[in-house]
């Protein structure tokens, strides 16, 4: 009996993630969420070596801001910027990030 009740109730359920995505879209916040996902997922995007030296600190105005320890790391990451952007764009909502700005 519980199985039939579960099936009947289950047909009307919507995953919470879908509800949140829908709400954010209606509020006009979904686009920015993609940029903030890049901040949260920076260690996976950058890989362990880069992530141990550089940290994504914020997303603002289509730009991901990444803190680096010095000018040599900034130069290294500027040269790898296109590859990093490709990885970001592969994530859901990642196209919200248009530029990366490296700061020390």
C-alpha positions in Angstrom: 0.0 0.0 0.0 2.8 2.4 0.8 4.3 1.8 -2.7 1.1 2.9 -4.5 0.8 5.9 -2.3 4.4 6.8 -3.0 4.0 6.5 -6.7 0.8 8.6 -6.6 2.5 11.4 -4.6 5.8 11.0 -6.4 4.5 11.9 -9.8 3.9 15.5 -8.7 7.3 16.1 -7.0 9.8 18.5 -8.5 13.5 18.3 -7.4 14.4 21.1 -5.1 17.3 22.1 -7.3 15.0 22.7 -10.2 12.8 24.9 -8.0 15.8 26.9 -6.9 17.1 27.3 -10.4 13.6 28.4 -11.6 13.3 30.9 -8.7 16.8 32.4 -9.4 15.9 32.7 -13.1 12.7 34.6 -12.3 14.6 36.9 -10.0 17.2 37.6 -12.6 20.0 36.0 -10.5 20.6 32.8 -12.4 23.2 34.4 -14.7 25.3 35.6 -11.8 25.1 32.2 -10.1 27.1 30.7 -12.9 30.0 33.1 -12.1 29.8 32.3 -8.4 29.9 28.6 -9.2 33.3 29.2 -10.9 34.5 30.7 -7.6 33.3 27.8 -5.6 34.6 25.2 -8.1 37.9 26.9 -8.6 40.0 24.1 -7.2 38.5 21.6 -9.7 38.8 24.1 -12.6 42.4 25.1 -11.9 43.7 21.8 -10.7 45.7 21.1 -7.5 48.9 22.9 -8.5 47.3 26.1 -9.6 44.7 26.0 -6.8 47.5 25.7 -4.2 48.9 29.1 -5.4 45.9 31.0 -6.7 42.4 31.4 -5.3 39.2 32.7 -6.9 37.9 35.3 -4.6 34.9 36.9 -6.3 32.7 37.2 -9.4 31.6 40.6 -10.5 30.5 42.2 -13.8 31.3 39.1 -15.9 34.7 38.9 -14.4 36.2 36.2 -12.2 38.8 37.7 -9.8 41.6 35.4 -8.8 44.2 36.2 -6.2 47.8 35.2 -7.0 50.9 35.4 -4.7 53.2 37.3 -7.1 53.8 38.7 -10.6 55.3 35.4 -11.9 52.1 33.5 -11.0 50.0 36.2 -12.5 52.0 36.0 -15.8 51.8 32.2 -15.8 48.0 32.3 -15.4 47.5 35.1 -17.9 49.2 32.8 -20.5 46.8 29.9 -19.4 43.7 32.1 -19.3 42.1 30.8 -22.5 42.4 27.2 -21.3 41.0 28.1 -17.9 38.1 30.0 -19.5 37.3 26.9 -21.6 37.1 24.8 -18.4 34.8 27.4 -16.8 32.6 27.6 -19.9 32.2 23.8 -19.8 30.4 24.1 -16.4 26.6 24.8 -16.2 26.3 28.5 -16.2 30.0 29.0 -16.8 29.5 31.2 -19.8 28.7 34.0 -17.3 32.4 34.4 -16.9 33.8 36.5 -19.8 37.1 37.5 -18.3 39.5 36.6 -15.5 41.4 39.3 -13.6 44.5 38.2 -11.7 45.3 40.2 -8.6 48.2 40.1 -6.1 
